[in-house]
Amino acid sequence: MPFYFFLWTAESIEHISQHGVSQEEFEEVVMNPEGEAISRASGNPIAFGAAPSGRILCCVFRRINNDVVLPITAFEVEE
């Protein structure tokens, strides 16, 4: 299980909240992913997984270094 420090900005908090995702949900999925990929559009890492609420989320982020990530966006994935 990876551990990261999250560099939250006002913009990233607002962006994920527009998609109905909380900071806690984002962090849980990124630190406990059920799957990972690379975004074809941006080249950024993507983590997929279940949030504590049970919703399946897709979380896109940028790695600043091995320990720090910058959240970009997140949204619920329809099964």
C-alpha positions as CSV (number, residue, x, y, z in Angstrom):
1,M,0.0,0.0,0.0
2,P,1.6,3.3,-1.1
3,F,1.6,6.3,1.2
4,Y,1.6,9.8,-0.2
5,F,1.4,13.4,1.0
6,F,-1.3,15.2,-0.9
7,L,-0.7,18.7,-2.2
8,W,-4.2,20.1,-2.1
9,T,-4.9,23.4,-3.8
10,A,-8.1,25.4,-3.8
11,E,-8.5,24.5,-7.5
12,S,-8.1,20.8,-7.0
13,I,-10.5,20.8,-4.0
14,E,-13.1,22.7,-6.0
15,H,-12.6,20.5,-9.1
16,I,-13.1,17.1,-7.4
17,S,-16.0,18.5,-5.3
18,Q,-17.8,19.5,-8.6
19,H,-17.7,15.8,-9.4
20,G,-19.1,14.9,-5.9
21,V,-15.8,13.5,-4.6
22,S,-14.4,14.4,-1.2
23,Q,-10.7,14.8,-0.4
24,E,-10.9,11.8,2.0
25,E,-12.4,9.6,-0.8
26,F,-9.7,10.7,-3.2
27,E,-6.9,9.9,-0.8
28,E,-8.4,6.5,0.1
29,V,-8.5,5.4,-3.5
30,V,-5.1,6.7,-4.4
31,M,-3.4,5.1,-1.4
32,N,-5.4,1.8,-1.8
33,P,-6.0,1.4,-5.5
34,E,-7.7,-1.6,-7.0
35,G,-6.1,-0.7,-10.3
36,E,-3.8,1.8,-11.9
37,A,-3.3,3.2,-15.3
38,I,-1.9,6.2,-17.2
39,S,-4.3,8.8,-18.7
40,R,-4.2,8.8,-22.5
41,A,-5.2,12.4,-22.5
42,S,-2.7,13.9,-20.0
43,G,-0.1,11.2,-19.3
44,N,-0.9,11.5,-15.6
45,P,-1.3,8.5,-13.3
46,I,-4.9,7.2,-12.6
47,A,-6.0,5.2,-9.6
48,F,-9.2,3.2,-9.6
49,G,-10.9,1.8,-6.5
50,A,-13.8,1.8,-4.1
51,A,-14.2,4.8,-1.8
52,P,-15.4,4.1,1.8
53,S,-18.9,5.0,0.6
54,G,-18.7,2.0,-1.8
55,R,-18.6,4.2,-4.9
56,I,-16.0,3.2,-7.6
57,L,-13.9,6.2,-8.3
58,C,-11.3,7.2,-10.9
59,C,-8.7,9.6,-9.5
60,V,-6.2,11.4,-11.7
61,F,-3.1,12.9,-10.1
62,R,0.4,14.2,-10.9
63,R,3.4,12.8,-9.0
64,I,5.6,15.7,-7.7
65,N,8.1,13.2,-6.3
66,N,8.0,9.7,-4.8
67,D,6.1,10.9,-1.7
68,V,4.0,13.8,-2.9
69,V,1.1,13.9,-5.3
70,L,-1.0,16.7,-6.7
71,P,-4.7,15.8,-7.2
72,I,-6.0,16.7,-10.6
73,T,-9.5,15.4,-10.9
74,A,-11.8,12.5,-9.8
75,F,-15.1,11.1,-10.8
76,E,-17.4,8.2,-10.2
77,V,-17.2,5.3,-12.6
78,E,-20.4,3.5,-13.7
79,E,-20.1,-0.3,-13.4
